[in-house]
């Protein structure tokens, strides 16, 4: 499943987004398009390069056998956690182990040395 098909699968029409394909007014206005070419998450970051790539990857991993060489189908469920400033570390128990989630941010723009 490609990102381009997620909005059709979910029945989503125009979306409030900063950019959709060639339409890049960098404002949170409704735009047609598909999740493969949308950038700029609204309401807070319409000028940034936030996208929906992870949604497409998560859908693929959930609906496809990731290891067809194994006798039992191998798929993956993806969960996301949204945190707000001041960017806390989330700590919780998984079985007998302690797990921490540390927020990481990337604006998608490469930097030159």
N, CA and C of each residue as an Amber inpcrd file, in Angstrom:
protein
   339
   0.8670000  -1.1790000   0.0000000   0.0000000   0.0000000   0.0000000
   0.9010000   1.2250000   0.0000000   0.7570000   2.0400000  -0.9730000
   1.5510000   3.2660000  -1.0470000   0.8410000   4.3900000  -0.2970000
   1.6130000   5.3660000   0.1320000   1.0130000   6.5310000   0.8010000
  -0.0430000   7.1810000  -0.0690000   0.1370000   7.1180000  -1.3740000
  -0.8010000   7.7550000  -2.2870000  -2.1970000   7.1660000  -2.1670000
  -2.3220000   5.9520000  -1.6660000  -3.6210000   5.2940000  -1.6010000
  -4.2840000   5.3660000  -0.2320000  -3.5680000   5.8180000   0.7870000
  -4.1210000   5.8130000   2.1410000  -5.3450000   6.7130000   2.2420000
  -5.2780000   7.9310000   1.6840000  -6.4290000   8.8180000   1.8050000
  -7.6400000   8.2670000   1.0580000  -7.4370000   7.5760000  -0.0580000
  -8.5590000   6.9580000  -0.7690000  -9.1320000   5.8020000   0.0610000
  -8.2560000   5.0060000   0.6550000  -8.6900000   3.8880000   1.4840000
  -9.5030000   4.3750000   2.6770000  -9.0900000   5.4890000   3.2630000
  -9.7690000   6.0310000   4.4410000 -10.9420000   6.9510000   4.0780000
 -11.1340000   7.2460000   2.7900000 -12.2250000   8.1250000   2.3760000
 -11.9860000   9.5800000   2.7260000 -10.7310000  10.0190000   2.6740000
 -10.3680000  11.3900000   3.0300000 -10.2510000  12.2170000   1.7560000
 -10.8840000  13.3830000   1.7400000 -10.8120000  14.2880000   0.5910000
  -9.7450000  15.3430000   0.8130000 -10.1290000  16.6080000   0.7020000
  -9.1880000  17.6990000   0.9390000  -8.7190000  17.6790000   2.3870000
  -7.4640000  18.0960000   2.5860000  -6.8560000  18.0550000   3.9080000
  -6.2260000  19.4120000   4.2030000  -6.3440000  19.8620000   5.4470000
  -5.6600000  21.0820000   5.8600000  -4.1780000  20.7700000   5.9860000
  -3.3780000  21.3520000   5.0930000  -1.9570000  21.0290000   5.0090000
  -1.2230000  22.2250000   4.4060000   0.0650000  22.3600000   4.6650000
   0.8500000  23.4760000   4.1360000   1.1890000  23.3290000   2.6670000
   1.4210000  22.0920000   2.2050000   1.7870000  21.8460000   0.8100000
   1.1910000  20.5370000   0.3470000   0.6700000  20.5280000  -0.8610000
   0.2250000  19.3000000  -1.4980000   0.6640000  19.3520000  -2.9500000
   1.6870000  18.5800000  -3.2790000   2.2290000  18.6110000  -4.6350000
   2.7770000  19.9860000  -4.9660000   2.3400000  20.5520000  -6.0970000
   2.8280000  21.8600000  -6.5330000   2.1650000  23.0220000  -5.7980000
   1.0720000  22.7690000  -5.0830000   0.3870000  23.8310000  -4.3310000
   1.0900000  23.9820000  -2.9900000   1.8710000  25.0620000  -2.8700000
   2.6820000  25.2710000  -1.6710000   2.5230000  26.6960000  -1.1820000
   1.3670000  27.0100000  -0.5850000   1.1680000  28.3590000  -0.0590000
   1.6350000  28.4750000   1.3890000   2.0810000  27.3460000   1.9710000
   2.6260000  27.3080000   3.3300000   1.6290000  27.7950000   4.3750000
   0.3460000  27.6940000   4.0460000  -0.7340000  28.0480000   4.9680000
  -1.5850000  26.8140000   5.2240000  -2.2040000  26.7760000   6.3840000
  -3.1170000  25.6750000   6.7080000  -4.4450000  25.9070000   6.0000000
  -4.4800000  25.5230000   4.7440000  -5.6910000  25.6460000   3.9410000
  -6.0160000  24.2690000   3.3690000  -7.2920000  24.0090000   3.0610000
  -7.6290000  22.6980000   2.5130000  -7.0490000  22.5240000   1.1100000
  -6.3810000  21.3920000   0.9000000  -5.7640000  21.1060000  -0.3930000
  -6.0960000  19.6780000  -0.8020000  -6.2850000  19.5010000  -2.0940000
  -6.4890000  18.1610000  -2.6420000  -5.1320000  17.5060000  -2.8140000
  -5.1260000  16.2210000  -2.9280000  -3.8770000  15.4990000  -3.1390000
  -3.9130000  14.1750000  -2.4310000  -2.7350000  13.6250000  -2.2310000
  -2.6480000  12.3620000  -1.5220000  -1.5170000  12.4360000  -0.5140000
  -1.4980000  11.5050000   0.3960000  -0.5410000  11.5550000   1.4910000
   0.8990000  11.3720000   1.0310000   1.1170000  10.9230000  -0.1880000
   2.4800000  10.7590000  -0.6850000   3.1480000  12.1020000  -0.9740000
   2.3620000  13.1380000  -1.2760000   2.9850000  14.4170000  -1.6330000
   2.5570000  15.5730000  -0.7390000   2.0990000  15.2680000   0.4640000
   1.7060000  16.3210000   1.4090000   2.8540000  16.6080000   2.3650000
   3.0500000  17.8930000   2.6590000   4.0840000  18.3300000   3.5960000
   3.5220000  19.4620000   4.4400000   4.0730000  19.6440000   5.6240000
   3.6820000  20.7650000   6.4710000   2.4580000  20.4450000   7.2980000
   2.6560000  19.9490000   8.4850000   1.5640000  19.5010000   9.3380000
   0.8490000  20.6810000   9.9920000  -0.4460000  20.6930000   9.8910000
  -1.2420000  21.7810000  10.4610000  -1.7870000  21.3430000  11.7990000
  -1.9130000  22.1840000  12.6190000  -2.0680000  23.6200000  12.6160000
  -0.7510000  24.3070000  13.0100000   0.1500000  23.5900000  13.6230000
   1.3280000  24.2260000  14.1930000   2.5080000  24.3960000  13.2410000
   2.6910000  23.5430000  12.2610000   3.9090000  23.5720000  11.4560000
   3.6610000  23.5060000   9.9420000   2.8530000  24.3920000   9.3690000
   2.5710000  24.2940000   7.9350000   3.7730000  24.6020000   7.0470000
   4.8020000  25.2620000   7.5840000   5.9690000  25.6120000   6.7720000
   7.0830000  24.5780000   6.8850000   6.9390000  23.6060000   7.7630000
   7.9660000  22.5700000   7.9350000   7.7190000  21.4260000   6.9600000
   8.6090000  20.4730000   6.9510000   8.5210000  19.3650000   6.0030000
   7.9140000  18.1060000   6.6060000   7.1180000  18.2340000   7.6680000
   6.4620000  17.0650000   8.2480000   5.6210000  16.3600000   7.1930000
   5.6020000  15.0470000   7.2310000   4.8850000  14.3020000   6.1980000
   4.1640000  13.1020000   6.8020000   3.5940000  12.2920000   5.9310000
   2.8520000  11.1060000   6.3410000   3.5430000   9.8270000   5.8800000
   4.8570000   9.8750000   5.6490000   5.5750000   8.6860000   5.1950000
   5.4540000   7.5290000   6.1770000   5.5390000   7.8320000   7.4700000
   5.4670000   6.7680000   8.4630000   4.1190000   6.0580000   8.4230000
   3.0520000   6.7710000   8.1130000   1.7290000   6.1400000   8.0130000
   1.7110000   5.0880000   6.9110000   2.3140000   5.3880000   5.7830000
   2.3740000   4.4250000   4.6850000   3.2270000   3.2170000   5.0320000
   4.3600000   3.4760000   5.6750000   5.2350000   2.3880000   6.0830000
   4.5520000   1.4960000   7.1110000   3.8750000   2.1090000   8.0800000
   3.1740000   1.3490000   9.1130000   2.0620000   0.4970000   8.5030000
   1.3300000   1.0570000   7.5490000   0.2610000   0.3020000   6.9040000
   0.8340000  -0.8900000   6.1310000   1.9160000  -0.6760000   5.4270000
   2.5530000  -1.7640000   4.6780000   3.0040000  -2.8800000   5.6170000
   3.6660000  -2.4930000   6.7180000   4.1840000  -3.4860000   7.6650000
   3.0620000  -4.2780000   8.3350000   1.9080000  -3.6590000   8.4990000
   0.7700000  -4.3340000   9.1450000   0.0340000  -5.2690000   8.1840000
  -0.0080000  -4.9200000   6.9050000  -0.8370000  -5.6480000   5.9470000
  -0.0550000  -6.5810000   5.0230000   1.2680000  -6.6550000   5.1780000
   2.0860000  -7.5150000   4.3230000   2.9270000  -8.4670000   5.1640000
   3.2410000  -9.6070000   4.5940000   4.1410000 -10.5560000   5.2350000
   5.5650000 -10.0610000   5.0190000   6.2130000  -9.6300000   6.0960000
   7.5530000  -9.0610000   5.9960000   8.6340000 -10.1200000   5.8310000
   8.3180000 -11.3570000   6.1610000   9.2880000 -12.4480000   6.0240000
   8.6040000 -13.6390000   5.3610000   8.3790000 -13.5620000   4.0450000
   7.6990000 -14.6690000   3.3740000   8.5020000 -15.9700000   3.3940000
   9.7800000 -15.9040000   3.7710000  10.6000000 -17.1090000   3.8590000
  10.3050000 -17.9160000   5.1210000   9.5310000 -17.3680000   6.0330000
   9.1640000 -18.0520000   7.2780000   7.7920000 -18.7110000   7.1150000
   7.5480000 -19.8170000   7.8380000   6.2780000 -20.5440000   7.6620000
   5.0510000 -19.8040000   8.1920000   5.2330000 -18.9150000   9.1720000
   4.1190000 -18.1510000   9.7240000   4.2790000 -16.6980000   9.2860000
   3.1810000 -16.0760000   8.8710000   3.2360000 -14.6870000   8.4030000
   3.8160000 -13.7660000   9.4790000   4.6860000 -12.8790000   9.0700000
   5.3490000 -11.9340000   9.9600000   4.8910000 -10.5240000   9.5990000
   4.0750000  -9.9180000  10.4620000   3.6650000  -8.5340000  10.2350000
   4.0400000  -7.7270000  11.4680000   3.8020000  -6.4310000  11.4130000
   4.2580000  -5.5490000  12.4710000   3.2040000  -4.4920000  12.7530000
   2.9270000  -4.2510000  14.0260000   2.0490000  -3.1530000  14.4320000
   2.9180000  -1.9790000  14.8560000   2.5290000  -0.7870000  14.4760000
   3.2950000   0.4180000  14.7910000   2.4670000   1.3180000  15.6910000
   3.0900000   1.8540000  16.6960000   2.4460000   2.7850000  17.6130000
   3.2680000   4.0630000  17.6480000   2.6040000   5.1760000  17.8060000
   3.3370000   6.4400000  17.9250000   2.8970000   7.1600000  19.1910000
   3.7830000   7.9810000  19.6860000   3.5350000   8.7410000  20.9000000
   3.8370000  10.2000000  20.5920000   2.9070000  11.0630000  20.8860000
   3.1180000  12.4900000  20.6960000   3.4610000  13.1090000  22.0450000
   4.5340000  13.8640000  22.0750000   4.9240000  14.5440000  23.3110000
   4.9250000  16.0430000  23.0660000   4.7780000  16.7950000  24.1050000
   4.8040000  18.2510000  24.0290000   5.9850000  18.7750000  24.8270000
   6.3500000  20.0250000  24.5870000   7.4520000  20.6060000  25.3540000
   7.1930000  20.4380000  26.8320000   8.1730000  20.2670000  27.6430000
   9.6070000  20.3710000  27.3510000  10.2470000  19.0620000  26.9090000
   9.6130000  18.2930000  26.0850000  10.1380000  17.0630000  25.5160000
  10.5390000  16.0470000  26.5830000   9.5810000  15.5010000  27.2650000
   9.8830000  14.5730000  28.3550000  10.3920000  13.2290000  27.8580000
  11.0940000  12.5590000  28.7270000  11.4630000  11.1660000  28.5000000
  10.3410000  10.3090000  29.0690000   9.8160000   9.4180000  28.2650000
   8.7500000   8.5260000  28.7090000   9.3770000   7.2040000  29.1370000
   9.1000000   6.7600000  30.3590000   9.6540000   5.5280000  30.8920000
   8.5100000   4.6090000  31.3150000   8.5900000   3.3330000  30.9150000
   7.5620000   2.3680000  31.3020000   8.1600000   0.9640000  31.3130000
   7.4350000   0.0350000  31.9310000   7.8760000  -1.3460000  32.0630000
   7.3350000  -2.1970000  30.9170000   8.1770000  -3.0390000  30.3540000
   7.7800000  -4.0680000  29.3960000   8.3120000  -5.3820000  29.9580000
   7.4180000  -6.1660000  30.5220000   7.8550000  -7.3780000  31.2170000
   8.6820000  -6.9800000  32.4270000   9.8960000  -7.4710000  32.4680000
  10.7860000  -7.1300000  33.5830000  11.7760000  -6.0280000  33.2140000
  11.6800000  -5.5050000  32.0200000  12.6190000  -4.4830000  31.5380000
  11.9930000  -3.0980000  31.5880000  12.8440000  -2.1070000  31.7650000
  12.4020000  -0.7100000  31.7210000  12.7520000  -0.1470000  30.3430000
  11.7750000   0.4890000  29.6900000  11.9580000   1.0470000  28.3550000
  11.7970000   2.5550000  28.4300000  12.6390000   3.2810000  27.7010000
  12.5270000   4.7410000  27.6320000  12.3340000   5.1660000  26.1850000
  11.4530000   6.1320000  25.9910000  11.2660000   6.7540000  24.6870000
  11.7850000   8.1750000  24.8110000  12.7560000   8.4960000  23.9770000
  13.3380000   9.8330000  23.9700000  12.9200000  10.5250000  22.6860000
  12.3000000  11.6930000  22.7630000  11.8980000  12.3980000  21.5380000
  13.1090000  12.7640000  20.6870000  12.9530000  12.6250000  19.3840000
  13.9880000  12.9920000  18.4310000  13.3180000  13.8140000  17.3410000
  13.9550000  14.8500000  16.9160000  13.3460000  15.7450000  15.9400000
  14.2660000  15.9080000  14.7390000  13.6650000  15.9260000  13.5770000
  14.4100000  16.0980000  12.3360000  13.5310000  16.8980000  11.3900000
  14.0770000  17.9560000  10.8310000  13.2510000  18.7930000   9.9440000
  13.3110000  18.3620000   8.4880000  14.0650000  17.2940000   8.1960000
  14.1250000  16.7930000   6.8310000  15.0620000  17.5480000   5.9260000
  15.7210000  18.5640000   6.4410000  16.6090000  19.3670000   5.6120000
  18.0660000  18.9940000   5.8960000  18.8060000  18.5450000   4.8730000
  20.2030000  18.1930000   5.1090000  21.0290000  19.4400000   5.4220000
  22.0660000  19.2450000   6.1880000  22.9750000  20.3470000   6.4840000
  24.3130000  20.0830000   5.8360000  25.0040000  21.1320000   5.4510000
  26.3290000  20.9320000   4.8770000  27.3920000  21.1780000   5.9340000
  28.4970000  20.4390000   5.8180000  29.5550000  20.5960000   6.8310000
  30.2360000  21.9320000   6.7410000
